[in-house]
Amino acid sequence: MIRSRSYFGVAAIGKYLYIIGGLNYLEGAMMKCERFNLETKQSEPINYLNSPSSHHSVCSFQDKYIYKFGGLKKDNNQKRAMVDSLFERYSVEKDVWQKIVLKDNSAFNLMPKVSFHGGIYDINENQLLVVGGQLEDNEMITQCFLFNVGESFEDNKQQSLCKYPVLTLDIKDMNTKLLPACMMFKEQSYQIYRRQLYLIGTSNLEDEKKICMFDGKTWKLNKA
């Protein structure tokens, strides 16, 4: 690792492990990112996040993108605060991080809460699932959001002025299928087996592990 850090995100694409942001006790929350080549055993820097972040969640998507959700930073008084943006996306091909705009959907009165130690999962080729996490006061939450992934230009003028398209996430389903308990997800591993999603989370600050199972309609909770 080029720069020592903790509480960073990790995603695997091809022969690389991507190390995203994190906390360095000299620098604080970091924008710096890098990737580790599993074949050559060498690390190299990649482009920075748009804002410093640690304790966030990341996942690879379509083997060409990395999505980052939530996280922590330090405010102007060096106190812990939530990051400003819900999502950022990294393009492996372009080596660039972009902030993401949530589409305005009048069917939902609430928006996702920015959290840390939440879970973000690519459950199919077109959708991301975001669940749980902790708020600034360490309160765990039960939120559950399903997003359709897309990208578009808002208008022709923007297309002529902007180098990259506006990235959008469209809320497909929101909090109609809440987690069975307030939970955080430090481990981002998951498994889909017989059309059921399995996650490993924590439902208390003592790190007691629980297995969450989702069958598309309801969540169930079991001890790990």
Buried (B, 14 or more C-beta within 10 A) or exposed (E): EBBEBEBBBBBBBEEBBBBBBBBBEEBEBBBBBBBBEEEEEEBEEBBBBBBBBBBBBBBBBEEEBBBBBBBBBBEEEEEBBBBEBBBBBBBBEEEBBBBBBBEEEEEBEEEBBBBBBBBBBBBEEEBBBBBBBBBEEEEBBBBBBBBBBEBEBEEEEEEEEEEEBBBBBBBBBBBEBBBBBBBBBBEBEBEEEEEEBBBBBBBEEEEEEBBBBBEEEEBEBEEE
